[in-house]
Amino acid sequence: MKLDAMLTTHNLRTVPANAKAAEEAGFDAIWTVEAGNDPFLPAALAAEYTTRLKTGTAVAIAFPRSPMATAYTAWDLADLSGGRFILGLGTQVKGHIERRYSTKWEAPVPRLREYIGSLRAIFECWARGGSKLSYKGKYYNFSLMTPFFTPPRHEHPIPIYIAGVNEHIVRLAGETCDGLHAHPFHSPKYLAEFVLPNVEAGLKKAGRSRKDFTVSSNPFVIIGNTKEEQEKIRAQVRQHIAFYASTRTYRVVLEMHGWGDASLRLKEKAAKGDWRGMANEITDEMLEVYAVTGTWEDIGQKLKRRYEGLLDRMALSAQYTPRVNEAEWRRLTRQFNA
């Protein structure tokens, strides 16, 4: 199991130093997100200023971008990093696709299947030096690639991960992708009894084995050496869980533990803007199920025991900030990787 770091930045100037610090601290990869900033620009800076650290998007939103545009960016990042780039894609939900990105919403799983297939076709075309491009589907059609628009060849593969919560998209990941970004709002029971069986079903359909596939996630963690430190983070995690759990997409995670009714209450409070009331719906028992609590001394071992056999990679939901608790981050990676 590999230990990665999450990097959220609203200032690209901080990325080189943070990426180098993450590499020196012993993380295996650093993931960028599309939350208030572009996900690819930080990945480019991280690739340029490191030599070992993998970099990837967790995730870039697929549908507002043409697969061709995404392919060009991923191809360049794979070349820049010397094969250390992982392309992570997500679908987002209807409201954000239509109202934040002003993009047409269509059946997400069939459309994402074609998105992945067209990316593979484009990459294959470029790997052959720009020979005939042919992909025809319901949502995407690609049939033109001229020498002028063909990027220089390279030999670096581009792994594709997708984010998924529900059955059909998790199976799609197993069937067509190199990995799955399991949502941070999860439990070991949900991973073991829902995610992994559906991944296996997708792998079986494609004639692939589990060793060909990576399950990654960024679990919720509550880290603090004092009760006061932990309580401050606990409140933040409680709010995050309430936000996710208020969306119908994530109801399956609650239903695994008999808390499906909480989804309806949270949705009603979200519609009223009652954010404090939403957080109050997340009980201490729920926090125990959906988050891992510990000190900097023991959190690494707690995470390993909890996720052994369930995850292949994990990135802590706590954002990596090397100038804050730097010694603790280094101790955590040493302990985890021992």
ABEGO torsion letter per residue (X at the ends): XBBBBBBBBABAAAAAAAAAAAAAAGBABBBBBBBGBBAAAAAAAAAAABAABBBBBOBBBAAABBAAAAAAAAAAAAAAAGGABBBBBBAEBAAAAAAAAGBBBBBAAAAAAAAAAAAAAAAAAAAAGGBBBBBBBAABBBABBBAAABBBBBABBBBBBBBBABAAAAAAAAAABABBBBBABBBAAAAAAAAAAAAAAAAAAAGBBAAABBBBBBBBBBBBABAAAAAAAAAAAAAAAAAAAABAAAAAAAAAAGAAAAAAAAAAAAAAGBAAAAAAABBAAAAAAABBBBBAAAAAAAAAAAABGABABBBBABBBBAABGAAAAAAAAAAAAX
